[in-house]
Amino acid sequence: MTTAVASFLIVLAIGIAAGLVFNRYGQNWFRRQFVTRHSDVTSSLVGIAGAFIGFHIGGILGLLPSPLMLYVTAAVGALLVLWAWRGR
């Protein structure tokens, strides 16, 4: 497997995981009962978009020597986009 394909799959997995975690644990009990919830698929897609944004911003900032830092920026990007998407 090439490095590009591996990075693509890792960023994809980071976005899906962030979306699912944010959708399931990002709200309190009262809000989950009375506010329209977004589906897991929608949250995962928004998380994927944020992960790719964060990954590429990390590349623009010059974090290329350390692939781990690119994945960290992908996770931070996914969480920030999910947070902004929820309107907090």
C-alpha positions in Angstrom: 0.0 0.0 0.0 1.4 3.4 -0.9 1.9 6.2 1.5 -0.8 8.3 -0.1 -3.4 5.6 0.1 -2.5 4.9 3.7 -2.8 8.6 4.6 -6.1 8.8 2.8 -7.5 5.9 4.7 -6.2 7.1 8.0 -7.7 10.6 7.5 -11.0 9.0 6.4 -11.0 6.9 9.6 -10.2 9.9 11.8 -13.1 11.9 10.3 -15.6 9.1 10.7 -14.5 8.4 14.3 -14.7 12.1 15.2 -18.1 12.4 13.6 -19.5 9.4 15.5 -18.0 10.4 18.8 -19.2 14.0 18.5 -22.7 12.9 17.5 -23.1 10.4 20.3 -21.3 12.2 23.2 -21.5 15.9 22.1 -24.9 16.6 23.6 -26.4 16.4 27.1 -29.4 14.2 27.8 -32.0 17.0 27.7 -30.8 18.3 24.4 -30.9 14.8 22.9 -34.5 14.4 23.9 -35.9 17.7 22.4 -33.6 18.9 19.7 -33.5 17.4 16.2 -30.5 15.1 16.0 -28.3 14.8 13.0 -27.7 11.3 11.8 -24.5 9.4 12.2 -23.9 9.5 8.5 -24.2 13.3 8.3 -21.9 13.8 11.3 -19.4 11.3 9.8 -19.3 13.2 6.5 -18.8 16.5 8.2 -16.1 15.0 10.3 -14.4 13.6 7.1 -14.5 17.1 5.6 -13.0 18.6 8.7 -10.3 16.0 8.8 -9.3 16.6 5.2 -9.2 20.4 5.9 -7.1 19.9 9.0 -4.7 17.5 7.2 -4.1 19.9 4.3 -3.7 22.9 6.6 -1.1 20.9 8.5 0.7 20.3 5.2 0.5 24.0 4.3 2.0 24.9 7.7 5.0 22.6 7.0 4.3 19.7 9.4 5.4 17.2 6.7 8.5 15.7 8.4 6.2 14.2 11.0 3.2 12.3 9.7 1.8 12.0 13.2 1.4 15.8 13.4 -0.6 15.8 10.2 -3.0 13.2 11.7 -3.3 15.3 14.9 -4.2 18.4 12.8 -6.7 16.2 10.9 -8.4 15.3 14.2 -8.3 18.9 15.4 -9.7 20.1 12.1 -12.5 17.5 12.3 -13.5 18.5 15.8 -13.4 22.2 14.9 -15.6 21.8 11.9 -18.0 19.6 13.8 -18.1 22.2 16.6 -18.8 25.0 14.2 -21.4 23.0 12.3 -23.4 22.4 15.5 -23.5 26.1 16.1 -21.8 26.4 19.4 
